[in-house]
Structures are given as structure tokens and as C-alpha cells.
């Protein structure tokens, strides 16, 4: 049987000289260290970006909480101002049947002072809209059960 022209892999490994093995070993070590360095850098970048993202989210949360508090204070002041004006209107016009046009003019003037109001209406005891700044809701019925406190002038006993 003739001998093969190329040595078998087992023979090739055995035929490699000692200097070639030593030269290949530092090359493998260098490649391994470079891979380890690349993984370490990637892990560091990921950890830093996760930390920065968490800081940014915490900052946005604090900012949104401050905006919420500010909005709440602004709305509270606006509704307190509206409540004060409506109490004054209820004291000035205790009877809706007397002068509805004057009450409507007062409601329109109040609506212009407070631009965040879409419309203002006055209801009679049965819940029918008798005066409104929005003409298309005149005569409609609104449920008074939804309102906890009426804005009528207080009576003294």
C-alpha cells in the first residue's frame, strides 16, 4: 500500500515543531485577551448606559411630579376663584326669574374673565337650564344629584 502524500492530522500535530507551538500559543492568548477586553468594554458600556437611563427616568419622574403639583395648585386657585365669583353671582341674583338677561350678561362677563370655562349655566330648582352662555343648551334638563353643594346664598337662622 502506497503512503499518502499528505500526513494525517494526528501526524501533522506531531510533526509541528516546538517553536511553532510556542509561537501559536501567545497568538491564541492574545486573541483570547482581546475578546475578554471587548466583552469587558461592552459590559461596561451597557452598565453605564443602564445607569444613565435610570438617572434620566428618575429625573423625568421628579420633573413630572413637580409639574403635576404646579398644575394642581393652579387648578385649585382657578376653581376657588370660579367658586368665589359664582357665590357673588348667586348673592346678586338670588331669583332667576327676575332678570335673566342681566344674569346672562354677568355669566358672559365671568366667562371672558376666566377663559378656561367653556360655558356657564344657571339652573332652576327642577334642574332646567334657564340662563346659559351657550344658547343650544337652554331648556335642557341637568341632574342635580351630581352636585354636592348648591351655590345658593347661605341662609341665616
N, C-alpha and C positions, 0 to 999 in steps of 0.2 A: 504494500500500500504506500503510495507516494505521500510525502509530507505536505501539509497545507502550506500555501505561500505566505499567509499571514498568521501570526501567532494567535492563539485563543486568548480571550480576555483574561483568564487566570494567569496565563503565561505573560501577558502584556504587563500586568500589575507586578508580577515578579521580576520582569526584566527592567522595570523603572529603577533607575539608579537612586541612591540615597540622596544626592544633591538635588535631584528633580523633585523628590518627595518633600524635602525641606523647603524648596522654593514654592511648591504648591501650597503648603501648609500656611505660611504667612499670608498668602493671597486669599485663602479661604477665611482666615482670621480677619483680614482687612475688610472683606465683603460682609462678614457677619457683624463686625463692629459698625460699619456704615449703615447696615439695616437696623441695628439697635439704635443708633443715633437718629435715624429718620423716624423710627417709631416713637422715640422719646420726644422729639420735636413735635410730631403730630399730636401726641397725647398732651403735651404742654399747651399747644395752640388750642386744642379742644377744651381743656380745662379753663384756660384763660377766657376763651370766648363764652363758655357757660357761665363763668363768674361775672363777666361784664354784662351778659344778658340778664342775669338775676339782678344785678345792680340797677340796670336800666328799667326793669319791670318794677322794682321797689320804688324807684324814683317816680315813675309814671303813676303808681298807685298813690303815693303821697300827694302828687300834684292833683290827681283826680279827686282825692278826698278833700283837699283844700278848696277846689272849685265847687264841689258839692256843698260844703259848708257855706261858702260865699253865696251860692245860688239860694240855699235855704234861707239865709239871713235876708237876702234881697226879696225873696218871695214873701217872707214873713212881714217885712216892712211894707211891701206893696199891699198885701191883704189887710194889714192893720190900717193903712191909710184908706183903703176902699171901705173898710168897715166903719171907720170914723165918718167918712163922707156920707155913707148910706144912713147912718144913725142921724146925722144932721138933716138929711133929706126927709127921713121919717118924722122927725120932730117938726120940720117946717110944713110938711104936707100930711097931717095925720088922716085926713079923709080923702080918699082917691076920687070920689065922685064930685068934689067941689070944683077943682080947676085942673083937669088933666093936661091941658096944653102947657101950663106953667111947669107941671111936674115933668112933662116930656122935655121941655126946654132945659130944665135942670139936669135931667139924665143925659141929654146930649152934651151939655157943657161938661159934666163929670166924665163922660166917655172921652171927650177931647183932652181933658187933663190927664187921664190915665190911658195911654194908647194901647196897653196890653189887653184891654177889655174889648171883646168882640161885640157885645151888646149888653144893655141893661134893660130890665123889665120890672114892672110893678104888678103884683097880683092882688086880686081881691080875696076875701075870706074863703071863697069856694075854690080858689086856685086858678081862676081865669085871668089871663094876661089882659090888663086894661090899658096899660101905657107901656110902650116899648120904643127903644131906639131903632128896632128892626121891624118895619111895618108888616112883614109877612107872618109874624107870629102873634099879632093882635088877635084876641078872641080864642086862642088855643088854651087848652087846659093843662096845667102842670101839677104834678102830685106834690102836695105839701108835706107828705110823710118823709121825704128825703131831707128836709131841713130840720136841724135840731133846735135852733133858737130863732124865733122871729125877730125882725129888725124894727118892731113897733116901739114907740116911745114907752119907757117904763112908767107904770102907774104907781103912785104912792098910796099907801094905806094909812 
